[in-house]
Amino acid sequence: MHTKKQTISIGIQDFEKIRSYDCFYIDKTRFIKKWWDLKDEVTLITRPRCFGKTLNISMVECFFSNLYADRDDLFKALAIWEEEEYRKVLGTYPVISLSFANIKENSYKENLKKKMC
């Protein structure tokens, strides 16, 4: 059996790009079901640096956002796609996603100063 070698992407934190470029991806889509089923009002995701937080948030955004309503290709062959009820949820919500991944300063003032330069 011949398997296609996939590129191991380093630094891409965008779920759509990783799936569209057919990069190696460890399926974390079970997180969507687990998180959604908990029905928490607030979720705090804490992990060390470079632990996949931004990529996971991007994955959740792609799954729920109505901007990706026609992008079932991103999730086919992943664990969440085995759940028929979740296929119906794909792309049905307006999503606002904020990332602080590129903010490296220690204070608001330092960050603001950097942005003005």
Secondary structure by P-SEA (a helix, b strand, c coil): cbbbbbbbccccccaaaaaaacccccccaaaaaaaaaacccbbbbbbcccccaaaaaaaaaaaccccccccccccccccccccaaaaaaccccbbbbbbccccccccaaaaaaaaac
